[in-house]
């Protein structure tokens, strides 16, 4: 299983939507794509309520930030965008 799918599973579980993992994986989604999904995309994937959609986007944003931070700290100085990272705001 790809690392992206593990992170996707984690995000869906954190958002309380672990029952939807198979649907998201079937659509070949990864964590970085979640923030760009429209409400109609999310509804089609089974994320019916506004609260669940907001929570899922928030969890995805946090996960992407953590992944970017990890990449920067493990490749300190070799990734130019590292200095541009900032904690996501809601």
CNS distance restraints for C-alpha pairs under 8 A (distance, minus, plus):
assign (resid   1 and name CA) (resid   5 and name CA) 6.70 0.50 0.50
assign (resid   1 and name CA) (resid   6 and name CA) 7.31 0.50 0.50
assign (resid   2 and name CA) (resid   6 and name CA) 6.64 0.50 0.50
assign (resid   3 and name CA) (resid   7 and name CA) 6.30 0.50 0.50
assign (resid   4 and name CA) (resid   8 and name CA) 6.04 0.50 0.50
assign (resid   4 and name CA) (resid  30 and name CA) 5.51 0.50 0.50
assign (resid   4 and name CA) (resid  31 and name CA) 6.59 0.50 0.50
assign (resid   5 and name CA) (resid   9 and name CA) 5.99 0.50 0.50
assign (resid   5 and name CA) (resid  25 and name CA) 7.08 0.50 0.50
assign (resid   5 and name CA) (resid  29 and name CA) 7.90 0.50 0.50
assign (resid   5 and name CA) (resid  30 and name CA) 6.20 0.50 0.50
assign (resid   5 and name CA) (resid  31 and name CA) 7.82 0.50 0.50
assign (resid   6 and name CA) (resid  10 and name CA) 6.26 0.50 0.50
assign (resid   7 and name CA) (resid  11 and name CA) 6.16 0.50 0.50
assign (resid   7 and name CA) (resid  30 and name CA) 7.76 0.50 0.50
assign (resid   7 and name CA) (resid  31 and name CA) 6.56 0.50 0.50
assign (resid   7 and name CA) (resid  63 and name CA) 7.61 0.50 0.50
assign (resid   8 and name CA) (resid  12 and name CA) 6.13 0.50 0.50
assign (resid   8 and name CA) (resid  21 and name CA) 7.69 0.50 0.50
assign (resid   8 and name CA) (resid  29 and name CA) 7.89 0.50 0.50
assign (resid   8 and name CA) (resid  30 and name CA) 5.80 0.50 0.50
assign (resid   8 and name CA) (resid  31 and name CA) 5.17 0.50 0.50
assign (resid   9 and name CA) (resid  13 and name CA) 6.01 0.50 0.50
assign (resid   9 and name CA) (resid  18 and name CA) 6.84 0.50 0.50
assign (resid   9 and name CA) (resid  21 and name CA) 6.12 0.50 0.50
assign (resid  10 and name CA) (resid  14 and name CA) 6.02 0.50 0.50
assign (resid  11 and name CA) (resid  15 and name CA) 6.14 0.50 0.50
assign (resid  11 and name CA) (resid  31 and name CA) 7.51 0.50 0.50
assign (resid  11 and name CA) (resid  56 and name CA) 7.17 0.50 0.50
assign (resid  11 and name CA) (resid  59 and name CA) 5.81 0.50 0.50
assign (resid  11 and name CA) (resid  60 and name CA) 6.06 0.50 0.50
assign (resid  11 and name CA) (resid  63 and name CA) 7.14 0.50 0.50
assign (resid  12 and name CA) (resid  16 and name CA) 6.23 0.50 0.50
assign (resid  12 and name CA) (resid  17 and name CA) 4.85 0.50 0.50
assign (resid  12 and name CA) (resid  18 and name CA) 5.08 0.50 0.50
assign (resid  12 and name CA) (resid  20 and name CA) 7.39 0.50 0.50
assign (resid  12 and name CA) (resid  21 and name CA) 6.82 0.50 0.50
assign (resid  12 and name CA) (resid  56 and name CA) 6.86 0.50 0.50
assign (resid  13 and name CA) (resid  17 and name CA) 5.45 0.50 0.50
assign (resid  13 and name CA) (resid  18 and name CA) 4.45 0.50 0.50
assign (resid  14 and name CA) (resid  18 and name CA) 7.97 0.50 0.50
assign (resid  14 and name CA) (resid  59 and name CA) 7.05 0.50 0.50
assign (resid  15 and name CA) (resid  52 and name CA) 7.11 0.50 0.50
assign (resid  15 and name CA) (resid  55 and name CA) 5.81 0.50 0.50
assign (resid  15 and name CA) (resid  56 and name CA) 5.38 0.50 0.50
assign (resid  15 and name CA) (resid  59 and name CA) 6.50 0.50 0.50
assign (resid  17 and name CA) (resid  21 and name CA) 7.56 0.50 0.50
assign (resid  17 and name CA) (resid  47 and name CA) 7.94 0.50 0.50
assign (resid  17 and name CA) (resid  52 and name CA) 7.96 0.50 0.50
assign (resid  20 and name CA) (resid  24 and name CA) 6.41 0.50 0.50
assign (resid  20 and name CA) (resid  45 and name CA) 7.53 0.50 0.50
assign (resid  20 and name CA) (resid  46 and name CA) 6.89 0.50 0.50
assign (resid  21 and name CA) (resid  25 and name CA) 6.03 0.50 0.50
assign (resid  22 and name CA) (resid  26 and name CA) 5.84 0.50 0.50
assign (resid  23 and name CA) (resid  27 and name CA) 6.40 0.50 0.50
assign (resid  23 and name CA) (resid  45 and name CA) 6.31 0.50 0.50
assign (resid  24 and name CA) (resid  28 and name CA) 6.44 0.50 0.50
assign (resid  24 and name CA) (resid  29 and name CA) 5.51 0.50 0.50
assign (resid  24 and name CA) (resid  45 and name CA) 6.84 0.50 0.50
assign (resid  25 and name CA) (resid  29 and name CA) 5.69 0.50 0.50
assign (resid  25 and name CA) (resid  30 and name CA) 7.82 0.50 0.50
assign (resid  29 and name CA) (resid  33 and name CA) 6.38 0.50 0.50
assign (resid  29 and name CA) (resid  34 and name CA) 7.52 0.50 0.50
assign (resid  30 and name CA) (resid  34 and name CA) 6.96 0.50 0.50
assign (resid  31 and name CA) (resid  35 and name CA) 7.95 0.50 0.50
assign (resid  31 and name CA) (resid  60 and name CA) 5.90 0.50 0.50
assign (resid  31 and name CA) (resid  63 and name CA) 7.49 0.50 0.50
assign (resid  31 and name CA) (resid  64 and name CA) 7.01 0.50 0.50
assign (resid  32 and name CA) (resid  60 and name CA) 7.19 0.50 0.50
assign (resid  32 and name CA) (resid  64 and name CA) 6.47 0.50 0.50
assign (resid  33 and name CA) (resid  37 and name CA) 6.78 0.50 0.50
assign (resid  34 and name CA) (resid  56 and name CA) 7.76 0.50 0.50
assign (resid  34 and name CA) (resid  57 and name CA) 6.41 0.50 0.50
assign (resid  34 and name CA) (resid  60 and name CA) 6.36 0.50 0.50
assign (resid  35 and name CA) (resid  57 and name CA) 5.32 0.50 0.50
assign (resid  35 and name CA) (resid  60 and name CA) 6.62 0.50 0.50
assign (resid  35 and name CA) (resid  61 and name CA) 6.89 0.50 0.50
assign (resid  37 and name CA) (resid  41 and name CA) 5.71 0.50 0.50
assign (resid  37 and name CA) (resid  42 and name CA) 6.36 0.50 0.50
assign (resid  38 and name CA) (resid  42 and name CA) 6.33 0.50 0.50
assign (resid  39 and name CA) (resid  43 and name CA) 6.10 0.50 0.50
assign (resid  39 and name CA) (resid  53 and name CA) 7.42 0.50 0.50
assign (resid  40 and name CA) (resid  44 and name CA) 6.11 0.50 0.50
assign (resid  41 and name CA) (resid  45 and name CA) 6.34 0.50 0.50
assign (resid  42 and name CA) (resid  46 and name CA) 6.33 0.50 0.50
assign (resid  42 and name CA) (resid  47 and name CA) 5.16 0.50 0.50
assign (resid  42 and name CA) (resid  48 and name CA) 7.28 0.50 0.50
assign (resid  42 and name CA) (resid  53 and name CA) 7.08 0.50 0.50
assign (resid  43 and name CA) (resid  47 and name CA) 4.81 0.50 0.50
assign (resid  43 and name CA) (resid  48 and name CA) 4.98 0.50 0.50
assign (resid  43 and name CA) (resid  49 and name CA) 8.00 0.50 0.50
assign (resid  47 and name CA) (resid  52 and name CA) 6.28 0.50 0.50
assign (resid  47 and name CA) (resid  53 and name CA) 6.18 0.50 0.50
assign (resid  48 and name CA) (resid  52 and name CA) 7.13 0.50 0.50
assign (resid  48 and name CA) (resid  53 and name CA) 7.51 0.50 0.50
assign (resid  49 and name CA) (resid  53 and name CA) 6.37 0.50 0.50
assign (resid  50 and name CA) (resid  54 and name CA) 6.15 0.50 0.50
assign (resid  51 and name CA) (resid  55 and name CA) 6.03 0.50 0.50
assign (resid  52 and name CA) (resid  56 and name CA) 5.95 0.50 0.50
assign (resid  53 and name CA) (resid  57 and name CA) 6.18 0.50 0.50
assign (resid  54 and name CA) (resid  58 and name CA) 6.15 0.50 0.50
assign (resid  55 and name CA) (resid  59 and name CA) 6.12 0.50 0.50
assign (resid  56 and name CA) (resid  60 and name CA) 6.09 0.50 0.50
assign (resid  57 and name CA) (resid  61 and name CA) 6.08 0.50 0.50
assign (resid  58 and name CA) (resid  62 and name CA) 6.32 0.50 0.50
assign (resid  58 and name CA) (resid  90 and name CA) 7.67 0.50 0.50
assign (resid  59 and name CA) (resid  63 and name CA) 6.19 0.50 0.50
assign (resid  60 and name CA) (resid  64 and name CA) 6.14 0.50 0.50
assign (resid  61 and name CA) (resid  65 and name CA) 6.24 0.50 0.50
assign (resid  61 and name CA) (resid  88 and name CA) 6.91 0.50 0.50
assign (resid  62 and name CA) (resid  66 and name CA) 6.19 0.50 0.50
assign (resid  62 and name CA) (resid  88 and name CA) 6.90 0.50 0.50
assign (resid  63 and name CA) (resid  67 and name CA) 6.14 0.50 0.50
assign (resid  64 and name CA) (resid  68 and name CA) 6.08 0.50 0.50
assign (resid  65 and name CA) (resid  69 and name CA) 6.04 0.50 0.50
assign (resid  65 and name CA) (resid  85 and name CA) 7.90 0.50 0.50
assign (resid  65 and name CA) (resid  87 and name CA) 6.98 0.50 0.50
assign (resid  65 and name CA) (resid  88 and name CA) 7.08 0.50 0.50
assign (resid  66 and name CA) (resid  70 and name CA) 6.08 0.50 0.50
assign (resid  67 and name CA) (resid  71 and name CA) 6.19 0.50 0.50
assign (resid  68 and name CA) (resid  72 and name CA) 6.19 0.50 0.50
assign (resid  68 and name CA) (resid  82 and name CA) 7.83 0.50 0.50
assign (resid  68 and name CA) (resid  85 and name CA) 7.82 0.50 0.50
assign (resid  69 and name CA) (resid  73 and name CA) 6.11 0.50 0.50
assign (resid  69 and name CA) (resid  82 and name CA) 7.55 0.50 0.50
assign (resid  69 and name CA) (resid  85 and name CA) 7.58 0.50 0.50
assign (resid  70 and name CA) (resid  74 and name CA) 6.10 0.50 0.50
assign (resid  71 and name CA) (resid  75 and name CA) 6.07 0.50 0.50
assign (resid  72 and name CA) (resid  76 and name CA) 5.39 0.50 0.50
assign (resid  72 and name CA) (resid  77 and name CA) 7.71 0.50 0.50
assign (resid  72 and name CA) (resid  78 and name CA) 8.00 0.50 0.50
assign (resid  72 and name CA) (resid  79 and name CA) 6.45 0.50 0.50
assign (resid  72 and name CA) (resid  82 and name CA) 5.46 0.50 0.50
assign (resid  75 and name CA) (resid  79 and name CA) 6.55 0.50 0.50
assign (resid  77 and name CA) (resid  82 and name CA) 7.94 0.50 0.50
assign (resid  81 and name CA) (resid  85 and name CA) 7.00 0.50 0.50
